Amino acid sequence: MSYSKGERYKKDVVGILDGRVKIYRTTSRIYQAQIWINEEGKYVRKSLRTDDLETAKQRAENLFIECRALAQSGQKIFSISAKELVEKFLSHMENEVEKGNVSEGRRRNIKTFTKHYLNFIGRDAQVKNIDRKKFRDYFAFRRGKKKDILASVVQNEASTIKQMYRWATDEGYISSVEATIDFGKIKVRKDEGVREAYSIEDYQRLVGVSKNWWKQKGIGEEEKYYRRLLNDFIILMSNGGFRTGELRLLKWKDIKQIYETKDGETFAQLTIRAENTKVRKSRTFEMRRGDVFKRIQSYSNFTERNDFVFSHFLENKEMTKEILYGYYKQLLRVVKEKQKTFDDTKTLYCLRHFWISIRILAGHNVYDIAKISGTSLKQIEHHYDAIQALVTSQKMNKTQMRFTSKGQMIVGKEVVLE
């Protein structure tokens, strides 16, 4: 079915069904039909593929019945393209960010997910014509592009695409029938969610190289600045348990206090604003290595209250993800060249896992760790279960346990009866 906008030159016009359908010819002898769809505010125009008027009337009436049935069942007659759907949804998400309902990090993730969607579906595909079961091939498509992609990541992408379709239904861009897309079953292994953290040894190797990387001779001031900033980013990530976006969007006004203890250790008290968090909830906490913030102030050109701590070299805006991750990848290669056994597959986010893992190993209360890191107790228990099991076993092994000659078990000084 093809549609066009505006009126075209018509001749031999005949109205049927009380004028609700027009039959006409243009430059050929073939009749066409025009039907106004009130629900969508558009005309349907279709060739009736006949030059016989009576046959044209019957086909036009059948077309009218078909269109009314679709409209009355809530289905769309016209369709938007996949590209248009994504553009409208991203525009909606930008508004949600401005209203504080969605974090900027979440919006960027959605933008990435919808790119994968367009690559899978095709930018010009008409949403109305997409087979709902086609999405069952989405997992295989993503694995074909990225062999090591986790099922949980694909599951998150699928959830976002479904969210986009539900929103489009509410806004009237697509019908409820078109929104019932089927991704099939995406099975996530129980152990897939286990967080990978830096080992203490590899972390020491990373920082050992990064702290002097910026001192290399022959590099420009801009590269020297970003290399130095990356080292400080790594140290703060591993001492504060930040998400990368939270730290990247931190402003100097968010740092409430920096002070030094009698022991010579420097602490910083800071706030992560709700709009920069994944869970949309602000948190204020204290962390070690407050001296790093002072160090950044000594070489950054942007240190006013509203400036970003991790700012761009030349402009008063945040350092982009591309710059941050680009220099991080370079650093991993340099460390790998110096330390052949160094694991260069770890992401910057693994430094957050490192912070959480170290706190669990130190025996800190899991609830407190969850609160400071801005996540839920359930997330900590699920994703760091192996580390907690290790800590529990270590505690158990420290407990004195023996048996009497009568077979009674003694734990510490208490006798446990048979």
C-alpha positions as CSV (number, residue, x, y, z in Angstrom):
1,M,0.0,0.0,0.0
2,S,1.5,3.4,-1.0
3,Y,0.6,6.7,0.4
4,S,1.3,10.3,-0.8
5,K,0.8,13.7,0.7
6,G,-1.4,16.5,-0.7
7,E,-4.0,16.4,-3.5
8,R,-3.2,15.2,-6.9
9,Y,-5.0,16.0,-10.2
10,K,-8.2,13.9,-10.3
11,K,-10.8,13.1,-13.0
12,D,-13.8,10.9,-13.3
13,V,-14.3,11.3,-9.5
14,V,-17.0,9.0,-8.0
15,G,-18.0,9.0,-4.3
16,I,-19.2,5.8,-2.6
17,L,-20.3,5.0,1.0
18,D,-21.8,8.4,1.6
19,G,-18.7,10.1,0.2
20,R,-16.3,8.5,2.7
21,V,-14.4,6.9,-0.2
22,K,-13.4,8.7,-3.5
23,I,-12.7,6.7,-6.6
24,Y,-10.8,8.6,-9.4
25,R,-8.4,8.5,-12.2
26,T,-5.4,10.7,-12.9
27,T,-3.2,10.3,-16.0
28,S,-4.0,6.7,-16.7
29,R,-7.3,4.7,-17.1
30,I,-6.6,2.8,-13.8
31,Y,-8.9,3.8,-10.9
32,Q,-7.5,4.8,-7.5
33,A,-9.1,5.1,-4.1
34,Q,-8.8,7.8,-1.5
35,I,-10.0,7.2,2.1
36,W,-9.6,9.7,5.0
37,I,-8.4,8.1,8.3
38,N,-9.7,10.3,11.0
39,E,-7.8,8.5,13.8
40,E,-4.4,9.4,12.1
41,G,-5.3,12.5,10.3
42,K,-4.2,11.2,6.9
43,Y,-5.5,10.0,3.6
44,V,-4.9,6.4,2.4
45,R,-4.4,6.3,-1.4
46,K,-4.2,3.1,-3.3
47,S,-4.4,1.9,-6.8
48,L,-7.4,-0.3,-7.4
49,R,-5.6,-2.0,-10.4
50,T,-8.6,-1.9,-12.7
51,D,-10.2,0.3,-15.4
52,D,-13.7,-1.1,-14.7
53,L,-15.7,1.3,-12.5
54,E,-17.9,-1.4,-10.9
55,T,-14.9,-3.6,-10.0
56,A,-13.2,-0.4,-8.7
57,K,-16.2,0.3,-6.5
58,Q,-16.1,-3.2,-5.0
59,R,-12.4,-3.1,-4.3
60,A,-12.6,0.4,-2.8
61,E,-15.4,-0.8,-0.5
62,N,-13.2,-3.7,0.6
63,L,-10.3,-1.4,1.3
64,F,-12.5,0.9,3.4
65,I,-13.7,-2.1,5.5
66,E,-10.1,-3.2,5.9
67,C,-9.0,0.2,7.1
68,R,-11.9,0.7,9.5
69,A,-11.3,-2.7,11.0
70,L,-7.6,-1.9,11.6
71,A,-8.5,1.5,13.1
72,Q,-11.2,0.1,15.4
73,S,-8.9,-2.6,16.7
74,G,-6.3,0.0,17.7
75,Q,-3.9,-0.9,14.9
76,K,-2.1,1.7,12.8
77,I,-2.7,2.0,9.1
78,F,0.3,4.3,8.5
79,S,3.7,3.4,9.9
80,I,6.8,5.3,11.0
81,S,10.3,4.1,10.1
82,A,12.6,2.6,12.7
83,K,14.8,5.7,12.3
84,E,11.9,8.0,13.1
85,L,10.9,5.9,16.1
86,V,14.5,6.1,17.5
87,E,14.7,9.9,16.9
88,K,11.4,10.5,18.7
89,F,12.4,8.3,21.6
90,L,15.8,9.9,22.0
91,S,14.2,13.3,22.0
92,H,11.8,12.2,24.7
93,M,14.8,10.9,26.7
94,E,16.6,14.2,26.4
95,N,13.5,15.9,27.9
96,E,13.5,13.4,30.7
97,V,17.1,14.2,31.5
98,E,16.3,17.9,31.6
99,K,13.4,17.2,34.0
100,G,15.8,15.1,36.2
101,N,13.9,11.9,35.7
102,V,16.7,10.1,33.8
103,S,20.4,10.4,34.3
104,E,22.7,11.6,31.4
105,G,24.5,8.2,31.7
106,R,21.3,6.3,31.1
107,R,20.4,8.5,28.1
108,R,23.8,7.7,26.6
109,N,23.3,4.0,27.1
110,I,19.9,4.2,25.5
111,K,21.4,6.0,22.5
112,T,24.0,3.2,22.1
113,F,21.3,0.5,22.5
114,T,19.1,2.1,19.8
115,K,22.1,2.2,17.4
116,H,22.3,-1.6,17.7
117,Y,18.5,-1.8,17.2
118,L,18.8,0.2,13.9
119,N,21.7,-1.9,12.7
120,F,19.6,-5.0,13.3
121,I,16.3,-3.8,11.9
122,G,17.5,-1.3,9.2
123,R,17.0,2.4,9.5
124,D,14.3,2.6,6.8
125,A,12.3,-0.4,7.9
126,Q,8.7,0.4,8.5
127,V,7.8,-0.5,12.1
128,K,4.4,-1.8,11.1
129,N,5.9,-4.3,8.7
130,I,8.5,-5.8,11.1
131,D,7.7,-9.4,12.1
132,R,7.5,-9.5,16.0
133,K,9.4,-12.8,16.0
134,K,12.3,-11.3,14.0
135,F,13.6,-10.1,17.4
136,R,14.3,-13.7,18.4
137,D,17.4,-13.4,16.2
138,Y,18.7,-10.3,18.1
139,F,20.9,-12.2,20.5
140,A,22.6,-14.1,17.6
141,F,23.0,-10.8,15.7
142,R,24.8,-9.1,18.7
143,R,27.0,-12.2,19.3
144,G,27.9,-12.0,15.6
145,K,29.1,-8.5,16.1
146,K,30.7,-9.0,19.5
147,K,31.5,-12.6,20.3
148,D,32.2,-12.0,24.0
149,I,29.0,-10.0,24.7
150,L,27.3,-11.1,27.9
151,A,23.7,-12.4,27.8
152,S,22.9,-9.9,30.6
153,V,24.0,-7.0,28.3
154,V,21.8,-8.2,25.5
155,Q,19.0,-8.6,28.0
156,N,19.4,-5.0,29.0
157,E,19.3,-3.9,25.4
158,A,16.2,-5.9,24.8
159,S,14.5,-4.3,27.8
160,T,15.3,-0.8,26.5
161,I,14.0,-1.6,23.0
162,K,10.8,-2.9,24.6
163,Q,10.6,0.3,26.7
164,M,10.9,2.3,23.5
165,Y,8.0,0.4,21.9
166,R,5.8,0.8,24.9
167,W,6.4,4.5,25.0
168,A,5.7,4.7,21.2
169,T,2.4,2.9,21.9
170,D,1.4,5.4,24.6
171,E,2.2,8.3,22.3
172,G,0.2,6.8,19.5
173,Y,3.1,6.3,17.1
174,I,2.6,2.6,16.8
175,S,-0.3,0.2,17.7
176,S,-0.4,-2.1,20.7
177,V,-0.1,-5.1,18.4
178,E,3.1,-3.7,16.8
179,A,4.6,-3.3,20.3
180,T,4.4,-7.0,21.2
181,I,7.9,-7.8,20.0
182,D,9.3,-11.1,21.0
183,F,13.0,-11.6,21.9
184,G,12.5,-15.2,22.9
185,K,14.3,-16.5,26.0
186,I,17.7,-14.9,26.7
187,K,19.2,-17.1,29.3
188,V,21.7,-15.5,31.7
189,R,24.0,-17.9,33.6
190,K,24.0,-17.4,37.4
191,D,27.7,-16.8,37.4
192,E,27.7,-14.3,34.6
193,G,26.8,-11.5,36.9
194,V,29.9,-12.0,39.0
195,R,31.9,-8.7,38.9
196,E,35.4,-8.8,37.7
197,A,37.7,-6.6,39.9
198,Y,41.3,-5.7,39.6
199,S,43.6,-7.9,41.6
200,I,45.8,-6.0,44.1
201,E,48.9,-7.0,42.1
202,D,47.5,-5.7,38.8
203,Y,46.2,-2.6,40.4
204,Q,49.7,-1.8,41.7
205,R,51.1,-2.5,38.3
206,L,48.6,-0.1,36.7
207,V,49.2,2.7,39.1
208,G,52.9,2.1,39.1
209,V,53.0,2.9,35.4
210,S,50.3,5.6,35.2
211,K,51.8,7.8,37.9
212,N,54.8,8.5,35.8
213,W,53.3,8.0,32.3
214,W,52.6,11.8,31.9
215,K,56.3,12.6,32.5
216,Q,57.4,10.9,29.3
217,K,59.6,13.3,27.2
218,G,58.5,14.5,23.8
219,I,54.7,14.7,24.4
220,G,52.6,17.8,24.1
221,E,51.0,19.7,27.0
222,E,47.5,18.4,26.1
223,E,48.5,14.8,26.1
224,K,50.5,15.3,29.3
225,Y,47.4,16.8,30.9
226,Y,45.1,13.9,30.0
227,R,47.7,11.3,31.0
228,R,48.0,12.9,34.4
229,L,44.3,13.3,34.8
230,L,43.8,9.6,33.9
231,N,46.2,8.6,36.7
232,D,44.2,10.7,39.2
233,F,40.9,9.3,37.8
234,I,42.2,5.8,38.5
235,I,43.2,6.5,42.0
236,L,39.9,8.2,42.9
237,M,37.9,5.4,41.3
238,S,39.6,2.8,43.4
239,N,39.4,4.8,46.6
240,G,35.8,6.1,46.3
241,G,33.9,3.3,44.6
242,F,32.5,5.7,41.9
243,R,30.8,4.7,38.7
244,T,32.8,6.2,35.9
245,G,30.0,8.6,34.9
246,E,29.7,9.8,38.5
247,L,33.3,10.7,38.7
248,R,33.5,12.2,35.2
249,L,30.6,14.5,35.9
250,L,31.9,15.6,39.4
251,K,32.2,19.4,39.9
252,W,34.3,21.3,42.3
253,K,31.2,22.5,44.1
254,D,30.4,18.8,44.9
255,I,33.5,18.6,47.1
256,K,32.3,20.0,50.4
257,Q,35.5,19.6,52.4
258,I,39.1,18.5,52.1
259,Y,41.0,18.0,55.4
260,E,44.2,16.4,56.7
261,T,44.3,14.2,59.9
262,K,46.9,14.2,62.6
263,D,48.4,11.1,60.9
264,G,49.0,13.1,57.7
265,E,46.3,11.4,55.7
266,T,44.0,13.6,53.6
267,F,40.3,13.0,53.3
268,A,37.6,14.5,51.1
269,Q,33.9,14.8,51.8
270,L,31.8,15.0,48.7
271,T,28.3,14.6,47.2
272,I,27.2,12.7,44.1
273,R,24.2,14.5,42.7
274,A,21.1,12.5,42.0
275,E,21.0,13.5,38.3
276,N,24.5,11.9,37.8
277,T,23.6,8.5,39.5
278,K,22.2,5.4,38.0
279,V,19.6,5.1,40.8
280,R,18.6,8.8,40.7
281,K,19.5,9.2,44.4
282,S,22.2,11.5,45.8
283,R,24.7,10.4,48.3
284,T,27.3,12.2,50.5
285,F,30.3,10.3,51.8
286,E,33.9,10.7,52.9
287,M,36.8,9.1,51.2
288,R,40.6,8.8,51.4
289,R,43.0,10.5,49.0
290,G,41.6,13.9,49.2
291,D,45.1,15.0,48.3
292,V,44.4,13.9,44.7
293,F,41.7,16.7,44.4
294,K,44.3,19.2,45.5
295,R,46.8,17.9,43.0
296,I,44.3,18.3,40.1
297,Q,43.7,21.9,41.2
298,S,47.4,22.5,40.8
299,Y,47.5,21.7,37.1
300,S,43.9,22.2,35.8
301,N,42.8,25.4,34.2
302,F,39.2,25.0,35.4
303,T,38.8,25.0,39.2
304,E,35.8,27.3,39.8
305,R,32.8,25.9,41.7
306,N,30.8,25.1,38.5
307,D,33.8,23.6,36.7
308,F,34.3,19.9,36.2
309,V,37.0,18.3,38.2
310,F,37.9,16.2,35.2
311,S,37.6,18.9,32.6
312,H,38.5,19.2,29.0
313,F,41.9,20.5,28.3
314,L,40.8,23.7,26.4
315,E,37.2,24.1,27.3
316,N,35.1,24.4,30.4
317,K,33.3,21.2,29.9
318,E,33.6,17.6,31.1
319,M,36.3,15.4,29.6
320,T,34.5,13.2,27.1
321,K,34.2,9.4,27.4
322,E,36.1,9.1,24.1
323,I,39.1,10.9,25.5
324,L,39.0,9.1,28.9
325,Y,38.7,5.6,27.4
326,G,41.1,6.3,24.6
327,Y,43.9,7.2,27.0
328,Y,43.0,4.3,29.3
329,K,43.4,1.8,26.4
330,Q,46.8,3.3,25.6
331,L,47.8,3.0,29.2
332,L,46.8,-0.7,29.3
333,R,49.0,-1.4,26.3
334,V,52.0,0.4,27.9
335,V,51.5,-1.6,31.2
336,K,51.2,-4.9,29.2
337,E,54.5,-4.2,27.4
338,K,56.2,-3.7,30.7
339,Q,54.4,-6.5,32.6
340,K,53.7,-9.5,30.3
341,T,51.4,-11.2,32.9
342,F,49.3,-8.0,33.4
343,D,45.6,-8.6,32.6
344,D,44.8,-5.9,30.1
345,T,41.1,-6.9,29.6
346,K,39.9,-5.0,32.6
347,T,37.7,-1.9,32.1
348,L,37.8,1.3,34.1
349,Y,34.6,0.1,35.7
350,C,36.5,-2.8,37.2
351,L,38.1,-0.2,39.6
352,R,34.7,0.2,41.2
353,H,34.4,-3.6,41.6
354,F,38.0,-3.4,43.1
355,W,36.8,-0.9,45.7
356,I,33.8,-3.0,46.7
357,S,35.8,-6.3,46.7
358,I,38.5,-4.8,49.0
359,R,35.9,-3.6,51.4
360,I,34.2,-6.9,51.6
361,L,37.5,-8.7,52.1
362,A,38.3,-6.2,54.9
363,G,35.1,-7.4,56.7
364,H,33.2,-4.2,56.3
365,N,29.4,-4.3,56.7
366,V,27.8,-5.1,53.3
367,Y,24.9,-2.7,54.0
368,D,27.4,0.1,54.5
369,I,29.3,-0.8,51.4
370,A,26.1,-0.7,49.4
371,K,25.0,2.6,50.8
372,I,28.3,4.3,50.1
373,S,28.7,2.9,46.6
374,G,25.1,3.9,45.7
375,T,23.8,0.4,45.0
376,S,21.4,-2.0,46.6
377,L,22.2,-4.7,49.2
378,K,20.7,-7.2,46.8
379,Q,23.2,-6.2,44.0
380,I,26.1,-6.6,46.4
381,E,24.9,-10.0,47.6
382,H,24.3,-11.2,44.0
383,H,27.3,-9.9,42.2
384,Y,29.9,-10.3,44.9
385,D,28.7,-13.6,46.4
386,A,32.0,-15.4,45.7
387,I,34.0,-12.9,47.7
388,Q,31.6,-13.0,50.6
389,A,31.9,-16.8,50.6
390,L,35.6,-16.4,50.8
391,V,35.4,-14.0,53.8
392,T,32.9,-16.2,55.6
393,S,35.2,-19.3,55.1
394,Q,38.2,-17.3,56.5
395,K,36.2,-16.4,59.6
396,M,35.1,-20.0,60.0
397,N,38.6,-21.2,59.8
398,K,39.7,-18.9,62.5
399,T,37.2,-20.5,64.9
400,Q,38.8,-23.1,67.2
401,M,37.1,-26.4,66.9
402,R,38.1,-29.9,68.4
403,F,36.5,-33.1,69.7
404,T,36.6,-34.7,73.1
405,S,37.4,-38.4,73.7
406,K,33.7,-39.0,73.9
407,G,33.1,-37.5,70.5
408,Q,31.7,-34.2,71.8
409,M,32.6,-31.1,69.6
410,I,34.1,-28.1,71.3
411,V,33.9,-24.7,69.6
412,G,36.1,-22.2,71.4
413,K,35.5,-23.0,75.0
414,E,31.9,-24.2,74.6
415,V,30.9,-27.8,74.4
416,V,28.4,-28.6,71.7
417,L,26.3,-31.7,72.7
418,E,25.8,-34.5,70.3
